[in-house]
Amino acid sequence: MLKTLLLLAAMASSAFAQTSVKVKMFPGAQALPALAAASQGMFQRQGLKVEILFTSNSDEQRAGLAKGEFEIAQVAVDNAVAMVELCS
């Protein structure tokens, strides 16, 4: 019984400790999986507090990622190439 109570307490405390993550992406069909996961609480069940932000263009997204305004950027490979070329 005591083991069960300790296990339940540990599970409850981990459910309240959430890591905040900002994700920036373009609005559109490619954003649907992330939006669906957020609306269904899938991120929260994994201990993540995900804030989904939308970008208006690639320059804004690259600059924001470089400045640390968000942790994850959903982009195409051309943006990764552009970041490497701009930094060299």
Distance bins in CASP14 RR format, pairs under 12 A and 6 or more apart:
PFRMAT RR
TARGET T0000
AUTHOR 0000-0000-0000
RMODE 2
METHOD distances of the structure
MODEL  1
1 7 0 0 0 0 0 1 0 0 0 0 0
1 8 0 0 0 0 0 1 0 0 0 0 0
2 8 0 0 0 0 0 1 0 0 0 0 0
2 9 0 0 0 0 0 1 0 0 0 0 0
3 9 0 0 0 0 0 1 0 0 0 0 0
3 10 0 0 0 0 0 1 0 0 0 0 0
4 10 0 0 0 0 0 1 0 0 0 0 0
4 11 0 0 0 0 0 1 0 0 0 0 0
5 11 0 0 0 0 0 1 0 0 0 0 0
5 12 0 0 0 0 0 1 0 0 0 0 0
6 12 0 0 0 0 0 1 0 0 0 0 0
6 13 0 0 0 0 0 1 0 0 0 0 0
7 13 0 0 0 0 0 1 0 0 0 0 0
7 14 0 0 0 0 0 1 0 0 0 0 0
8 14 0 0 0 0 0 1 0 0 0 0 0
8 15 0 0 0 0 0 1 0 0 0 0 0
9 15 0 0 0 0 0 1 0 0 0 0 0
9 16 0 0 0 0 0 1 0 0 0 0 0
10 16 0 0 0 0 0 1 0 0 0 0 0
10 17 0 0 0 0 0 1 0 0 0 0 0
11 17 0 0 0 0 0 1 0 0 0 0 0
11 45 0 0 0 0 0 1 0 0 0 0 0
11 47 0 0 0 0 0 1 0 0 0 0 0
13 47 0 0 0 0 0 1 0 0 0 0 0
14 44 0 0 0 0 0 1 0 0 0 0 0
14 45 0 0 0 0 0 1 0 0 0 0 0
14 46 0 0 0 0 0 1 0 0 0 0 0
14 47 1 0 0 1 0 0 0 0 0 0 0
14 48 0 0 0 0 0 1 0 0 0 0 0
15 41 0 0 0 0 0 1 0 0 0 0 0
15 44 0 0 0 0 1 0 0 0 0 0 0
15 45 1 0 0 1 0 0 0 0 0 0 0
15 46 0 0 0 0 0 1 0 0 0 0 0
15 47 1 0 0 1 0 0 0 0 0 0 0
15 48 0 0 0 0 0 1 0 0 0 0 0
15 49 0 0 0 0 0 1 0 0 0 0 0
16 44 0 0 0 0 0 1 0 0 0 0 0
16 47 0 0 0 0 1 0 0 0 0 0 0
16 49 0 0 0 0 0 1 0 0 0 0 0
17 44 0 0 0 0 0 1 0 0 0 0 0
17 46 0 0 0 0 0 1 0 0 0 0 0
17 47 1 0 0 1 0 0 0 0 0 0 0
17 48 0 0 0 0 0 1 0 0 0 0 0
17 49 0 0 0 0 0 1 0 0 0 0 0
18 41 0 0 0 0 0 1 0 0 0 0 0
18 43 0 0 0 0 1 0 0 0 0 0 0
18 44 1 0 0 1 0 0 0 0 0 0 0
18 45 0 0 0 0 0 1 0 0 0 0 0
18 46 0 0 0 0 1 0 0 0 0 0 0
18 47 1 0 1 0 0 0 0 0 0 0 0
18 48 1 0 0 1 0 0 0 0 0 0 0
18 49 1 0 1 0 0 0 0 0 0 0 0
18 50 0 0 0 0 1 0 0 0 0 0 0
18 51 0 0 0 0 0 1 0 0 0 0 0
19 43 0 0 0 0 1 0 0 0 0 0 0
19 44 0 0 0 0 0 1 0 0 0 0 0
19 46 0 0 0 0 1 0 0 0 0 0 0
19 47 1 0 0 1 0 0 0 0 0 0 0
19 48 1 0 1 0 0 0 0 0 0 0 0
19 49 1 0 0 1 0 0 0 0 0 0 0
19 50 0 0 0 0 1 0 0 0 0 0 0
19 51 0 0 0 0 0 1 0 0 0 0 0
19 71 0 0 0 0 1 0 0 0 0 0 0
19 72 0 0 0 0 0 1 0 0 0 0 0
20 43 0 0 0 0 0 1 0 0 0 0 0
20 44 0 0 0 0 0 1 0 0 0 0 0
20 47 0 0 0 0 1 0 0 0 0 0 0
20 48 1 0 0 1 0 0 0 0 0 0 0
20 49 1 0 1 0 0 0 0 0 0 0 0
20 50 0 0 0 0 1 0 0 0 0 0 0
20 51 1 0 0 1 0 0 0 0 0 0 0
20 70 0 0 0 0 0 1 0 0 0 0 0
20 71 0 0 0 0 1 0 0 0 0 0 0
20 72 0 0 0 0 0 1 0 0 0 0 0
21 34 0 0 0 0 0 1 0 0 0 0 0
21 38 0 0 0 0 0 1 0 0 0 0 0
21 43 0 0 0 0 1 0 0 0 0 0 0
21 44 0 0 0 0 0 1 0 0 0 0 0
21 46 0 0 0 0 0 1 0 0 0 0 0
21 47 0 0 0 0 1 0 0 0 0 0 0
21 48 1 0 1 0 0 0 0 0 0 0 0
21 49 1 0 0 1 0 0 0 0 0 0 0
21 50 1 0 1 0 0 0 0 0 0 0 0
21 51 1 0 0 1 0 0 0 0 0 0 0
21 52 0 0 0 0 1 0 0 0 0 0 0
21 53 0 0 0 0 0 1 0 0 0 0 0
21 70 0 0 0 0 1 0 0 0 0 0 0
21 71 1 0 1 0 0 0 0 0 0 0 0
21 72 1 0 0 1 0 0 0 0 0 0 0
21 73 0 0 0 0 0 1 0 0 0 0 0
22 34 0 0 0 0 0 1 0 0 0 0 0
22 48 0 0 0 0 0 1 0 0 0 0 0
22 49 0 0 0 0 1 0 0 0 0 0 0
22 50 1 0 0 1 0 0 0 0 0 0 0
22 51 1 0 1 0 0 0 0 0 0 0 0
22 52 0 0 0 0 1 0 0 0 0 0 0
22 53 1 0 0 1 0 0 0 0 0 0 0
22 54 0 0 0 0 0 1 0 0 0 0 0
22 55 0 0 0 0 0 1 0 0 0 0 0
22 61 0 0 0 0 0 1 0 0 0 0 0
22 64 0 0 0 0 1 0 0 0 0 0 0
22 65 0 0 0 0 0 1 0 0 0 0 0
22 67 0 0 0 0 0 1 0 0 0 0 0
22 68 0 0 0 0 1 0 0 0 0 0 0
22 69 1 0 0 1 0 0 0 0 0 0 0
22 70 1 1 0 0 0 0 0 0 0 0 0
22 71 1 0 1 0 0 0 0 0 0 0 0
22 72 1 0 0 1 0 0 0 0 0 0 0
22 73 0 0 0 0 1 0 0 0 0 0 0
22 74 0 0 0 0 0 1 0 0 0 0 0
23 30 0 0 0 0 0 1 0 0 0 0 0
23 31 0 0 0 0 1 0 0 0 0 0 0
23 33 0 0 0 0 0 1 0 0 0 0 0
23 34 1 0 0 1 0 0 0 0 0 0 0
23 35 0 0 0 0 0 1 0 0 0 0 0
23 37 0 0 0 0 0 1 0 0 0 0 0
23 38 0 0 0 0 1 0 0 0 0 0 0
23 43 0 0 0 0 1 0 0 0 0 0 0
23 48 0 0 0 0 1 0 0 0 0 0 0
23 49 0 0 0 0 0 1 0 0 0 0 0
23 50 1 0 1 0 0 0 0 0 0 0 0
23 51 1 0 0 1 0 0 0 0 0 0 0
23 52 1 0 1 0 0 0 0 0 0 0 0
23 53 1 0 0 1 0 0 0 0 0 0 0
23 54 0 0 0 0 1 0 0 0 0 0 0
23 55 0 0 0 0 0 1 0 0 0 0 0
23 61 0 0 0 0 0 1 0 0 0 0 0
23 65 0 0 0 0 0 1 0 0 0 0 0
23 69 0 0 0 0 0 1 0 0 0 0 0
23 70 1 0 0 1 0 0 0 0 0 0 0
23 71 1 0 0 1 0 0 0 0 0 0 0
23 72 1 0 1 0 0 0 0 0 0 0 0
23 73 1 0 0 1 0 0 0 0 0 0 0
23 74 1 0 0 1 0 0 0 0 0 0 0
23 75 0 0 0 0 0 1 0 0 0 0 0
24 31 0 0 0 0 0 1 0 0 0 0 0
24 34 0 0 0 0 0 1 0 0 0 0 0
24 50 0 0 0 0 0 1 0 0 0 0 0
24 51 0 0 0 0 1 0 0 0 0 0 0
24 52 0 0 0 0 1 0 0 0 0 0 0
24 53 1 0 1 0 0 0 0 0 0 0 0
24 54 1 0 0 1 0 0 0 0 0 0 0
24 55 1 0 1 0 0 0 0 0 0 0 0
24 56 0 0 0 0 0 1 0 0 0 0 0
24 57 0 0 0 0 0 1 0 0 0 0 0
24 58 0 0 0 0 0 1 0 0 0 0 0
24 60 0 0 0 0 1 0 0 0 0 0 0
24 61 1 0 1 0 0 0 0 0 0 0 0
24 62 0 0 0 0 0 1 0 0 0 0 0
24 63 0 0 0 0 0 1 0 0 0 0 0
24 64 1 0 0 1 0 0 0 0 0 0 0
24 65 1 0 0 1 0 0 0 0 0 0 0
24 66 0 0 0 0 0 1 0 0 0 0 0
24 67 0 0 0 0 0 1 0 0 0 0 0
24 68 0 0 0 0 0 1 0 0 0 0 0
24 69 1 0 0 1 0 0 0 0 0 0 0
24 70 1 0 1 0 0 0 0 0 0 0 0
24 71 0 0 0 0 1 0 0 0 0 0 0
24 72 1 0 0 1 0 0 0 0 0 0 0
24 73 1 0 1 0 0 0 0 0 0 0 0
24 74 1 0 0 1 0 0 0 0 0 0 0
24 75 0 0 0 0 1 0 0 0 0 0 0
24 79 0 0 0 0 0 1 0 0 0 0 0
25 31 1 0 1 0 0 0 0 0 0 0 0
25 32 0 0 0 0 0 1 0 0 0 0 0
25 33 0 0 0 0 0 1 0 0 0 0 0
25 34 1 0 0 1 0 0 0 0 0 0 0
25 35 0 0 0 0 1 0 0 0 0 0 0
25 38 0 0 0 0 0 1 0 0 0 0 0
25 50 0 0 0 0 0 1 0 0 0 0 0
25 51 0 0 0 0 0 1 0 0 0 0 0
25 52 1 0 0 1 0 0 0 0 0 0 0
25 53 1 0 0 1 0 0 0 0 0 0 0
25 54 1 0 0 1 0 0 0 0 0 0 0
25 55 1 0 0 1 0 0 0 0 0 0 0
25 56 0 0 0 0 0 1 0 0 0 0 0
25 58 0 0 0 0 0 1 0 0 0 0 0
25 60 0 0 0 0 0 1 0 0 0 0 0
25 61 0 0 0 0 1 0 0 0 0 0 0
25 65 0 0 0 0 0 1 0 0 0 0 0
25 70 0 0 0 0 1 0 0 0 0 0 0
25 72 0 0 0 0 1 0 0 0 0 0 0
25 73 1 0 0 1 0 0 0 0 0 0 0
25 74 1 1 0 0 0 0 0 0 0 0 0
25 75 1 0 0 1 0 0 0 0 0 0 0
25 76 0 0 0 0 0 1 0 0 0 0 0
25 79 0 0 0 0 0 1 0 0 0 0 0
26 32 0 0 0 0 0 1 0 0 0 0 0
26 34 0 0 0 0 0 1 0 0 0 0 0
26 52 0 0 0 0 0 1 0 0 0 0 0
26 53 0 0 0 0 0 1 0 0 0 0 0
26 54 1 0 0 1 0 0 0 0 0 0 0
26 55 1 0 1 0 0 0 0 0 0 0 0
26 56 0 0 0 0 1 0 0 0 0 0 0
26 57 0 0 0 0 1 0 0 0 0 0 0
26 58 0 0 0 0 1 0 0 0 0 0 0
26 60 0 0 0 0 0 1 0 0 0 0 0
26 61 1 0 0 1 0 0 0 0 0 0 0
26 73 0 0 0 0 1 0 0 0 0 0 0
26 74 1 0 0 1 0 0 0 0 0 0 0
26 75 0 0 0 0 1 0 0 0 0 0 0
26 76 0 0 0 0 1 0 0 0 0 0 0
26 79 0 0 0 0 0 1 0 0 0 0 0
27 34 0 0 0 0 0 1 0 0 0 0 0
27 35 0 0 0 0 1 0 0 0 0 0 0
27 52 0 0 0 0 1 0 0 0 0 0 0
27 53 0 0 0 0 0 1 0 0 0 0 0
27 54 1 0 1 0 0 0 0 0 0 0 0
27 55 0 0 0 0 1 0 0 0 0 0 0
27 56 0 0 0 0 1 0 0 0 0 0 0
27 57 0 0 0 0 0 1 0 0 0 0 0
27 74 0 0 0 0 0 1 0 0 0 0 0
28 34 0 0 0 0 0 1 0 0 0 0 0
28 35 0 0 0 0 1 0 0 0 0 0 0
28 52 0 0 0 0 0 1 0 0 0 0 0
28 54 0 0 0 0 1 0 0 0 0 0 0
28 55 0 0 0 0 0 1 0 0 0 0 0
28 74 0 0 0 0 0 1 0 0 0 0 0
29 35 0 0 0 0 0 1 0 0 0 0 0
29 36 0 0 0 0 0 1 0 0 0 0 0
29 74 0 0 0 0 0 1 0 0 0 0 0
30 54 0 0 0 0 0 1 0 0 0 0 0
30 55 0 0 0 0 0 1 0 0 0 0 0
30 74 1 0 0 1 0 0 0 0 0 0 0
30 75 0 0 0 0 1 0 0 0 0 0 0
30 76 0 0 0 0 1 0 0 0 0 0 0
31 37 0 0 0 0 0 1 0 0 0 0 0
31 38 0 0 0 0 0 1 0 0 0 0 0
31 39 0 0 0 0 0 1 0 0 0 0 0
31 52 1 0 0 1 0 0 0 0 0 0 0
31 53 0 0 0 0 0 1 0 0 0 0 0
31 54 1 0 0 1 0 0 0 0 0 0 0
31 55 0 0 0 0 0 1 0 0 0 0 0
31 74 1 0 0 1 0 0 0 0 0 0 0
32 38 0 0 0 0 0 1 0 0 0 0 0
32 39 0 0 0 0 0 1 0 0 0 0 0
32 52 0 0 0 0 0 1 0 0 0 0 0
32 74 0 0 0 0 0 1 0 0 0 0 0
33 39 0 0 0 0 0 1 0 0 0 0 0
33 40 0 0 0 0 0 1 0 0 0 0 0
33 42 0 0 0 0 1 0 0 0 0 0 0
33 43 0 0 0 0 0 1 0 0 0 0 0
33 52 0 0 0 0 0 1 0 0 0 0 0
33 74 0 0 0 0 1 0 0 0 0 0 0
34 40 0 0 0 0 0 1 0 0 0 0 0
34 41 0 0 0 0 0 1 0 0 0 0 0
34 42 0 0 0 0 1 0 0 0 0 0 0
34 43 0 0 0 0 1 0 0 0 0 0 0
34 48 0 0 0 0 0 1 0 0 0 0 0
34 50 1 0 0 1 0 0 0 0 0 0 0
34 51 0 0 0 0 0 1 0 0 0 0 0
34 52 1 0 1 0 0 0 0 0 0 0 0
34 53 0 0 0 0 0 1 0 0 0 0 0
34 54 0 0 0 0 0 1 0 0 0 0 0
34 72 0 0 0 0 1 0 0 0 0 0 0
34 73 0 0 0 0 0 1 0 0 0 0 0
34 74 1 0 0 1 0 0 0 0 0 0 0
35 41 0 0 0 0 0 1 0 0 0 0 0
35 42 0 0 0 0 0 1 0 0 0 0 0
35 43 0 0 0 0 0 1 0 0 0 0 0
35 50 0 0 0 0 0 1 0 0 0 0 0
35 52 1 0 0 1 0 0 0 0 0 0 0
35 53 0 0 0 0 0 1 0 0 0 0 0
35 54 0 0 0 0 0 1 0 0 0 0 0
35 74 0 0 0 0 0 1 0 0 0 0 0
36 42 0 0 0 0 1 0 0 0 0 0 0
36 43 0 0 0 0 0 1 0 0 0 0 0
36 50 0 0 0 0 0 1 0 0 0 0 0
36 52 0 0 0 0 0 1 0 0 0 0 0
37 43 1 0 1 0 0 0 0 0 0 0 0
37 44 0 0 0 0 1 0 0 0 0 0 0
37 45 0 0 0 0 1 0 0 0 0 0 0
37 46 0 0 0 0 1 0 0 0 0 0 0
37 48 0 0 0 0 1 0 0 0 0 0 0
37 50 1 0 0 1 0 0 0 0 0 0 0
37 52 0 0 0 0 1 0 0 0 0 0 0
38 44 0 0 0 0 1 0 0 0 0 0 0
38 45 0 0 0 0 0 1 0 0 0 0 0
38 46 0 0 0 0 0 1 0 0 0 0 0
38 48 0 0 0 0 1 0 0 0 0 0 0
38 49 0 0 0 0 1 0 0 0 0 0 0
38 50 1 0 1 0 0 0 0 0 0 0 0
38 51 0 0 0 0 1 0 0 0 0 0 0
38 52 1 0 1 0 0 0 0 0 0 0 0
38 53 0 0 0 0 0 1 0 0 0 0 0
39 50 0 0 0 0 0 1 0 0 0 0 0
39 52 0 0 0 0 1 0 0 0 0 0 0
40 46 0 0 0 0 0 1 0 0 0 0 0
40 50 0 0 0 0 0 1 0 0 0 0 0
41 47 0 0 0 0 0 1 0 0 0 0 0
41 48 0 0 0 0 1 0 0 0 0 0 0
41 49 0 0 0 0 0 1 0 0 0 0 0
41 50 0 0 0 0 1 0 0 0 0 0 0
42 48 0 0 0 0 1 0 0 0 0 0 0
42 50 0 0 0 0 1 0 0 0 0 0 0
43 49 1 0 0 1 0 0 0 0 0 0 0
43 50 1 0 1 0 0 0 0 0 0 0 0
43 51 0 0 0 0 1 0 0 0 0 0 0
43 52 0 0 0 0 1 0 0 0 0 0 0
43 72 0 0 0 0 0 1 0 0 0 0 0
44 50 0 0 0 0 1 0 0 0 0 0 0
48 71 0 0 0 0 0 1 0 0 0 0 0
48 72 0 0 0 0 0 1 0 0 0 0 0
49 71 0 0 0 0 0 1 0 0 0 0 0
50 70 0 0 0 0 0 1 0 0 0 0 0
50 71 0 0 0 0 1 0 0 0 0 0 0
50 72 0 0 0 0 1 0 0 0 0 0 0
50 74 0 0 0 0 0 1 0 0 0 0 0
51 69 0 0 0 0 0 1 0 0 0 0 0
51 70 0 0 0 0 1 0 0 0 0 0 0
51 71 0 0 0 0 1 0 0 0 0 0 0
51 72 0 0 0 0 0 1 0 0 0 0 0
52 70 0 0 0 0 1 0 0 0 0 0 0
52 71 0 0 0 0 0 1 0 0 0 0 0
52 72 0 0 0 0 1 0 0 0 0 0 0
52 73 0 0 0 0 0 1 0 0 0 0 0
52 74 0 0 0 0 1 0 0 0 0 0 0
53 60 0 0 0 0 0 1 0 0 0 0 0
53 61 0 0 0 0 1 0 0 0 0 0 0
53 64 0 0 0 0 1 0 0 0 0 0 0
53 65 0 0 0 0 0 1 0 0 0 0 0
53 69 0 0 0 0 1 0 0 0 0 0 0
53 70 1 0 0 1 0 0 0 0 0 0 0
53 71 0 0 0 0 0 1 0 0 0 0 0
53 72 0 0 0 0 1 0 0 0 0 0 0
53 73 0 0 0 0 1 0 0 0 0 0 0
53 74 0 0 0 0 0 1 0 0 0 0 0
54 60 0 0 0 0 0 1 0 0 0 0 0
54 61 0 0 0 0 1 0 0 0 0 0 0
54 70 0 0 0 0 0 1 0 0 0 0 0
54 73 0 0 0 0 0 1 0 0 0 0 0
54 74 0 0 0 0 0 1 0 0 0 0 0
55 61 1 0 1 0 0 0 0 0 0 0 0
55 62 0 0 0 0 1 0 0 0 0 0 0
55 63 0 0 0 0 1 0 0 0 0 0 0
55 64 0 0 0 0 1 0 0 0 0 0 0
55 65 0 0 0 0 1 0 0 0 0 0 0
55 69 0 0 0 0 0 1 0 0 0 0 0
55 70 0 0 0 0 1 0 0 0 0 0 0
55 72 0 0 0 0 0 1 0 0 0 0 0
55 73 0 0 0 0 1 0 0 0 0 0 0
55 74 0 0 0 0 1 0 0 0 0 0 0
55 75 0 0 0 0 1 0 0 0 0 0 0
55 79 0 0 0 0 0 1 0 0 0 0 0
56 63 0 0 0 0 0 1 0 0 0 0 0
57 63 0 0 0 0 1 0 0 0 0 0 0
57 64 0 0 0 0 0 1 0 0 0 0 0
57 75 0 0 0 0 0 1 0 0 0 0 0
57 79 0 0 0 0 0 1 0 0 0 0 0
57 82 0 0 0 0 0 1 0 0 0 0 0
58 64 0 0 0 0 0 1 0 0 0 0 0
58 65 0 0 0 0 0 1 0 0 0 0 0
58 73 0 0 0 0 1 0 0 0 0 0 0
58 74 0 0 0 0 0 1 0 0 0 0 0
58 75 1 0 0 1 0 0 0 0 0 0 0
58 76 0 0 0 0 1 0 0 0 0 0 0
58 77 0 0 0 0 0 1 0 0 0 0 0
58 78 1 0 0 1 0 0 0 0 0 0 0
58 79 1 0 1 0 0 0 0 0 0 0 0
58 80 0 0 0 0 0 1 0 0 0 0 0
58 81 0 0 0 0 0 1 0 0 0 0 0
58 82 1 0 0 1 0 0 0 0 0 0 0
58 83 0 0 0 0 1 0 0 0 0 0 0
58 86 0 0 0 0 0 1 0 0 0 0 0
59 65 0 0 0 0 0 1 0 0 0 0 0
59 66 0 0 0 0 0 1 0 0 0 0 0
59 75 0 0 0 0 0 1 0 0 0 0 0
59 79 0 0 0 0 1 0 0 0 0 0 0
59 82 0 0 0 0 1 0 0 0 0 0 0
59 83 0 0 0 0 0 1 0 0 0 0 0
59 86 0 0 0 0 1 0 0 0 0 0 0
60 66 0 0 0 0 0 1 0 0 0 0 0
60 67 0 0 0 0 0 1 0 0 0 0 0
60 69 0 0 0 0 1 0 0 0 0 0 0
60 70 0 0 0 0 0 1 0 0 0 0 0
60 73 0 0 0 0 0 1 0 0 0 0 0
60 75 0 0 0 0 0 1 0 0 0 0 0
60 79 0 0 0 0 0 1 0 0 0 0 0
61 67 0 0 0 0 0 1 0 0 0 0 0
61 68 0 0 0 0 0 1 0 0 0 0 0
61 69 0 0 0 0 1 0 0 0 0 0 0
61 70 0 0 0 0 1 0 0 0 0 0 0
61 72 0 0 0 0 0 1 0 0 0 0 0
61 73 1 0 1 0 0 0 0 0 0 0 0
61 74 0 0 0 0 1 0 0 0 0 0 0
61 75 1 0 0 1 0 0 0 0 0 0 0
61 76 0 0 0 0 0 1 0 0 0 0 0
61 78 0 0 0 0 0 1 0 0 0 0 0
61 79 1 0 0 1 0 0 0 0 0 0 0
61 80 0 0 0 0 0 1 0 0 0 0 0
61 82 0 0 0 0 0 1 0 0 0 0 0
61 83 0 0 0 0 1 0 0 0 0 0 0
62 68 0 0 0 0 0 1 0 0 0 0 0
62 69 0 0 0 0 0 1 0 0 0 0 0
62 70 0 0 0 0 0 1 0 0 0 0 0
62 73 1 0 0 1 0 0 0 0 0 0 0
62 75 0 0 0 0 1 0 0 0 0 0 0
62 76 0 0 0 0 0 1 0 0 0 0 0
62 78 0 0 0 0 0 1 0 0 0 0 0
62 79 1 0 1 0 0 0 0 0 0 0 0
62 80 0 0 0 0 1 0 0 0 0 0 0
62 81 0 0 0 0 0 1 0 0 0 0 0
62 82 1 0 0 1 0 0 0 0 0 0 0
62 83 1 0 1 0 0 0 0 0 0 0 0
62 84 0 0 0 0 0 1 0 0 0 0 0
62 85 0 0 0 0 0 1 0 0 0 0 0
62 86 1 0 0 1 0 0 0 0 0 0 0
62 87 0 0 0 0 0 1 0 0 0 0 0
63 69 0 0 0 0 1 0 0 0 0 0 0
63 70 0 0 0 0 0 1 0 0 0 0 0
63 73 0 0 0 0 0 1 0 0 0 0 0
63 79 0 0 0 0 0 1 0 0 0 0 0
63 82 0 0 0 0 0 1 0 0 0 0 0
63 83 0 0 0 0 1 0 0 0 0 0 0
63 86 0 0 0 0 1 0 0 0 0 0 0
64 70 1 0 0 1 0 0 0 0 0 0 0
64 71 0 0 0 0 0 1 0 0 0 0 0
64 72 0 0 0 0 0 1 0 0 0 0 0
64 73 0 0 0 0 1 0 0 0 0 0 0
64 75 0 0 0 0 0 1 0 0 0 0 0
64 79 0 0 0 0 0 1 0 0 0 0 0
64 83 0 0 0 0 0 1 0 0 0 0 0
65 71 0 0 0 0 1 0 0 0 0 0 0
65 72 0 0 0 0 1 0 0 0 0 0 0
65 73 1 0 1 0 0 0 0 0 0 0 0
65 74 0 0 0 0 0 1 0 0 0 0 0
65 75 0 0 0 0 1 0 0 0 0 0 0
65 79 0 0 0 0 1 0 0 0 0 0 0
65 80 0 0 0 0 0 1 0 0 0 0 0
65 82 0 0 0 0 0 1 0 0 0 0 0
65 83 1 0 0 1 0 0 0 0 0 0 0
65 86 0 0 0 0 0 1 0 0 0 0 0
65 87 0 0 0 0 0 1 0 0 0 0 0
66 73 0 0 0 0 1 0 0 0 0 0 0
66 79 0 0 0 0 0 1 0 0 0 0 0
66 82 0 0 0 0 0 1 0 0 0 0 0
66 83 1 0 0 1 0 0 0 0 0 0 0
66 84 0 0 0 0 0 1 0 0 0 0 0
66 86 0 0 0 0 1 0 0 0 0 0 0
66 87 0 0 0 0 1 0 0 0 0 0 0
67 73 0 0 0 0 0 1 0 0 0 0 0
73 79 1 0 0 1 0 0 0 0 0 0 0
73 80 0 0 0 0 1 0 0 0 0 0 0
73 82 0 0 0 0 0 1 0 0 0 0 0
73 83 0 0 0 0 1 0 0 0 0 0 0
74 80 0 0 0 0 0 1 0 0 0 0 0
75 81 0 0 0 0 0 1 0 0 0 0 0
75 82 0 0 0 0 1 0 0 0 0 0 0
75 83 0 0 0 0 1 0 0 0 0 0 0
76 82 0 0 0 0 0 1 0 0 0 0 0
76 83 0 0 0 0 0 1 0 0 0 0 0
77 83 0 0 0 0 0 1 0 0 0 0 0
77 84 0 0 0 0 0 1 0 0 0 0 0
78 84 0 0 0 0 0 1 0 0 0 0 0
78 85 0 0 0 0 0 1 0 0 0 0 0
79 85 0 0 0 0 0 1 0 0 0 0 0
79 86 0 0 0 0 0 1 0 0 0 0 0
80 86 0 0 0 0 0 1 0 0 0 0 0
80 87 0 0 0 0 0 1 0 0 0 0 0
81 87 0 0 0 0 0 1 0 0 0 0 0
81 88 0 0 0 0 0 1 0 0 0 0 0
82 88 0 0 0 0 0 1 0 0 0 0 0
END
